[in-house]
Amino acid sequence: MADEFTVSAFIPALPMAVYMAWLDGNSHSEMTGAAAHSEPVVGSRFDAWDGYIRGETVHLEPGRRIVQNWRTAEFPEDAPDSRIDITLEPEGNGTRVLLLHGNVPAGQGKMYEQGWHDHYFRPMQEYFIHAGITGAPADAAQER
């Protein structure tokens, strides 16, 4: 039976900034520190972490939701793609990212659950803090 889990993190940027950084290959690369290719288009293919991750974008709600078929080089060859469903919710001066990861090959869920924190959420937090990219109007950014 496939694994499924939900992870969540606060990112110090507005939802549209997080959405655009996730879906833009250059920003995604800067955010995670590894090569990525992506675009904000339903049906487009993407890869991340120097090709370790690959998949297809299947649903987009700008600034609110990203759904992607997703797999890594560690998935068994005959395993179907998993699916990530990312919801971006405004929270204070940033975004609450809720990520549901389903259809993960049995026994791999815990590894990927921790991986989202280590290889995505923490680097995203640092990226937005250090880059000063909040997605907020200039006067709001100056209030921080």
N, C-alpha and C positions, 0 to 999 in steps of 0.2 A: 504494500500500500504506500502511496506517495506521501511525502511529508508536506506540511503546510504550517506557516507561522506568520505572525504580524510583529513588526518592529516599528519603533517610533523615535523621533528625535526632534528637538527644536533647532532650527537653522536661523541665524540672525540676518535674515533678508526677507523681503516681501515675496509672496507666492510667485508672482510673475518672474522675478529675478531667478528664483530657484528653478522654475519651469524652463526658462530659456537656457540657463547654464546646463541643465541636465540634457537638453536636446541639441545643443550646439557642440559639435565635435571639438572645436578649439577650447571652448570654455570647460567642457567636460574633462578634457585632457589636463588643463591647468588645475581644475578643482581636485582631481584624483591623483595627479602626478604621473599618469601613464597615458599612452596614446589611445585616442578614441576617435571614432568617426560616427557622426550622427547628424540628423536634421529633423526639424519639427514637422514631419510629413507622415500621415497615416500610410502604411504600406511600405515605408522605407526600411531598409536594413541598417543595422548599427553594429558596431563592435566597440569594446572597451578593454582596458587593462592589457594593452598590447596584443589584442586578439584573444585573450583568455575567455572573454565574454562575447557572445554574439546573439543576435536575434532580430526581431522585427517589431516595429511600432504598430499597434493594432487599434488604438483609440486615443484621442487627445481631446481635452477640454482646456483651452489655453488658461494658464494660471491656476488651474484647479485639479487636473487629473491627467495621469500618463499611464497607459496600459501597454505592456510589451511582452511578447513571447521572448523567452530568455533561456540561455543555456551556457554552461562553461565547458572548457576542455576536459573537465573531470566527470561530466555526465557519461554514463555508459552509451556506446554508439547507438544502441537500439532504443534508448530512452526518449520519450517525447519531450518537446520543449516544456519548460516550466512557464509560469506566467507571473509577472509582477504587476500589481495594481497600486499605483502611488497616488495618494490623495494629499493635496496641499491645502492646509487650513490656516487662515490668518490667526496669529496668536500674539498678542501684545505688539511688539515692534518687529516681529518676524513671522516665521512659518512653522507650524507643526507638520512634519512629514510623517504620514502613516503609510507603511508599505506592507501589503499583504503579498506573500510569496507562496504560491501554490504549485502543486504538481512537481515538487522537487523529488528526485529519485530517493527512494526509501533509504534511510540511514545517513543522508547528507544534510538534512535540515539544520541541525545544530551548527555545523560548520558554516553554512551560508548565513544563518542568523547572526552569528558573531561577526562574520565578514562584512555584513552591511554596516555595523558600527565601526569596525576597524578601518575598512577601506573606502567607505562612503561618508557616513555621517560625521565622523571626526574630521576628515579632510575637508568636507564641505563647510563645517563650522569655521575652521581655520581660514579657508579660502575667502569666505565672505567677510570675516573679521579683518584680515590683513589687506584684502583688496579694497576694502571700503565700499563694496558693491552691496547696496541694500535694496535697490529698486525703489527707494523712497525719494520723494522730491528733495531737492538740495537743502532746503531749509529744515526739513525733518532730520536729515542726516547730520546737520550741524548741532542739533539738540542732544546728540548722544554724549 
